[in-house]
Amino acid sequence: MYMNKSQRGSVTLETSIILPIFLLLFLFIYGLFAIVAAQNQMTHALIQSTKSLSLDSYLTENVESLSEEGLNFWGGLEDMVIDIVRLNNDENFSSRNNWYTSDGGGNQIAKERFVGYLAGGDENKAEEKLKGMGIVDGLEGIAFETKVEGEVLTVTIKYKIQYWFDFMGMGEIPMEQTIKSRLWK
């Protein structure tokens, strides 16, 4: 098909206008998908951490352990099995103290549990993963807040995600996620 010079110039002009707009739109959508994926990973680790934290009250108050002071021995076979599993597992997934009885006492434990579920308890790996997701300041940039009201445990995290394309200084997006779980008694 034959085009004259004015038609070729018109196609070139249209392409030079449309192509950058299309590329910016494509990159913007890609950035949104990256933010959704990061938020999804954070939510998953927070849900698992909160569920795990809600079990601590049951394990601390109802399961007799050999590591406790006094002459307590296992109350039954289930106590023995739970105690053996707890002794062989990392402290990132279970706590032997009653942090849930003090105000704000669970913030550090929630952070450790979050790192446990996000990166298997390895803080360096967690930092690497968080920076890869665009979490501003990595693990230090996440504020943990635990609150126990009656039998309800509430864990909230606040952080900022750096959008990879900083358009007009709007690159840091503040996020807040809250998960509630009933404490096991």
C-alpha positions as CSV (number, residue, x, y, z in Angstrom):
1,M,0.0,0.0,0.0
2,Y,1.4,3.4,-1.0
3,M,1.3,6.4,1.4
4,N,2.1,9.9,0.5
5,K,4.5,12.0,2.6
6,S,1.7,13.8,4.5
7,Q,0.1,10.5,5.5
8,R,3.4,9.1,6.7
9,G,4.0,12.2,8.8
10,S,0.6,11.9,10.3
11,V,1.1,8.2,11.3
12,T,4.5,9.2,12.9
13,L,2.9,12.0,14.8
14,E,0.1,9.9,16.1
15,T,2.5,7.2,17.1
16,S,4.8,9.6,18.9
17,I,1.7,10.9,20.9
18,I,0.0,7.6,21.7
19,L,3.0,5.4,22.4
20,P,4.3,7.3,25.5
21,I,0.8,7.5,26.9
22,F,0.3,3.8,26.4
23,L,3.7,3.0,28.0
24,L,3.0,5.3,31.0
25,L,-0.4,3.7,31.5
26,F,1.1,0.2,31.2
27,L,3.8,1.1,33.8
28,F,1.2,2.7,36.1
29,I,-0.9,-0.5,36.0
30,Y,2.2,-2.7,36.6
31,G,3.0,-0.5,39.7
32,L,-0.5,-1.0,41.1
33,F,-0.2,-4.7,40.7
34,A,3.1,-4.6,42.6
35,I,1.5,-2.7,45.4
36,V,-1.4,-5.1,45.6
37,A,1.0,-8.1,45.7
38,A,3.1,-6.5,48.5
39,Q,-0.1,-5.7,50.5
40,N,-1.3,-9.2,50.0
41,Q,2.0,-10.7,51.4
42,M,1.8,-8.3,54.4
43,T,-1.8,-9.3,55.0
44,H,-1.0,-13.0,54.9
45,A,1.8,-12.7,57.4
46,L,-0.3,-10.5,59.6
47,I,-3.2,-13.0,59.6
48,Q,-1.0,-15.9,60.4
49,S,0.8,-13.9,63.2
50,T,-2.5,-12.9,64.8
51,K,-3.9,-16.4,64.7
52,S,-0.7,-17.7,66.2
53,L,-0.7,-15.0,68.9
54,S,-4.3,-15.8,69.8
55,L,-3.1,-19.4,70.8
56,D,-0.5,-18.1,73.3
57,S,-3.1,-17.6,76.0
58,Y,-4.3,-21.2,75.8
59,L,-0.8,-22.6,75.6
60,T,0.4,-20.5,78.5
61,E,-2.5,-21.0,80.8
62,N,-3.8,-24.5,80.0
63,V,-0.9,-26.6,78.9
64,E,1.4,-27.9,81.6
65,S,5.0,-27.8,80.6
66,L,8.3,-29.3,81.9
67,S,9.9,-25.9,81.5
68,E,7.6,-24.3,84.1
69,E,8.8,-23.7,87.6
70,G,7.4,-26.0,90.3
71,L,6.6,-29.6,90.3
72,N,4.0,-29.6,87.5
73,F,4.3,-32.5,85.2
74,W,2.3,-33.0,82.0
75,G,-1.4,-33.1,82.7
76,G,-2.0,-35.6,80.0
77,L,-0.8,-36.9,76.7
78,E,-1.9,-33.8,74.8
79,D,0.2,-31.6,77.1
80,M,3.2,-33.8,76.5
81,V,2.7,-33.7,72.7
82,I,2.2,-29.9,72.6
83,D,5.2,-29.3,74.9
84,I,7.5,-31.5,72.8
85,V,6.4,-29.6,69.6
86,R,6.9,-26.3,71.3
87,L,10.4,-27.3,72.6
88,N,11.4,-28.3,69.1
89,N,10.0,-25.2,67.3
90,D,11.4,-21.8,67.1
91,E,10.3,-19.1,69.6
92,N,9.1,-17.0,66.6
93,F,5.9,-19.1,66.5
94,S,5.1,-19.5,70.2
95,S,5.6,-17.6,73.4
96,R,5.8,-18.9,76.9
97,N,5.0,-15.7,78.7
98,N,1.6,-14.0,79.2
99,W,2.3,-10.9,77.1
100,Y,-1.4,-10.5,76.5
101,T,-2.1,-9.4,80.1
102,S,-0.1,-6.1,79.8
103,D,-0.8,-3.0,77.7
104,G,1.4,-2.9,74.7
105,G,3.4,-5.9,75.9
106,G,2.7,-7.8,72.7
107,N,4.1,-5.3,70.2
108,Q,7.6,-6.8,70.2
109,I,6.3,-10.3,70.2
110,A,3.9,-9.5,67.4
111,K,6.9,-8.1,65.4
112,E,8.9,-11.3,66.0
113,R,5.9,-13.5,65.1
114,F,5.4,-11.4,61.9
115,V,9.0,-11.9,61.0
116,G,8.5,-15.6,61.7
117,Y,5.7,-15.9,59.2
118,L,7.1,-13.5,56.7
119,A,10.6,-14.9,56.5
120,G,10.9,-17.9,58.8
121,G,12.3,-15.8,61.7
122,D,15.3,-14.5,59.8
123,E,15.3,-10.7,60.2
124,N,17.9,-10.2,57.4
125,K,15.7,-12.2,55.0
126,A,12.7,-10.2,56.2
127,E,14.5,-6.9,55.6
128,E,15.4,-8.0,52.1
129,K,11.9,-9.2,51.3
130,L,10.3,-6.0,52.7
131,K,12.6,-3.8,50.7
132,G,11.9,-5.8,47.6
133,M,8.2,-5.2,48.2
134,G,8.9,-1.5,48.5
135,I,8.1,-1.2,52.2
136,V,9.7,2.1,53.3
137,D,12.5,1.6,55.9
138,G,11.9,-2.2,55.9
139,L,11.1,-3.8,59.3
140,E,11.8,-0.5,61.2
141,G,9.2,1.2,59.0
142,I,6.4,-1.0,60.3
143,A,4.6,0.0,63.5
144,F,3.0,-2.8,65.4
145,E,0.2,-2.3,67.9
146,T,-1.4,-5.1,69.9
147,K,-4.5,-4.6,72.0
148,V,-6.5,-7.1,74.1
149,E,-10.0,-6.2,75.0
150,G,-11.8,-9.0,76.8
151,E,-11.2,-12.1,74.7
152,V,-10.5,-10.2,71.5
153,L,-6.9,-9.7,70.2
154,T,-6.4,-6.8,67.8
155,V,-3.1,-6.5,65.9
156,T,-2.6,-3.4,63.7
157,I,0.4,-2.7,61.5
158,K,1.1,0.7,59.9
159,Y,3.6,1.2,57.1
160,K,4.3,2.9,53.9
161,I,4.8,1.4,50.4
162,Q,7.1,3.2,48.0
163,Y,5.4,3.3,44.6
164,W,8.3,2.6,42.2
165,F,7.3,5.6,40.0
166,D,7.3,8.7,42.2
167,F,4.9,10.9,40.3
168,M,4.9,14.5,41.7
169,G,6.1,13.4,45.1
170,M,3.2,11.0,45.7
171,G,5.4,7.9,45.8
172,E,4.9,6.8,49.4
173,I,1.5,5.3,50.1
174,P,0.5,5.0,53.8
175,M,-1.1,1.6,54.7
176,E,-2.8,0.4,57.8
177,Q,-4.1,-3.2,58.3
178,T,-5.9,-4.5,61.3
179,I,-6.7,-8.2,62.1
180,K,-8.8,-9.4,65.0
181,S,-8.9,-12.8,66.6
182,R,-10.5,-14.3,69.6
183,L,-8.0,-15.5,72.3
184,W,-8.1,-19.2,73.1
185,K,-9.0,-19.8,76.7
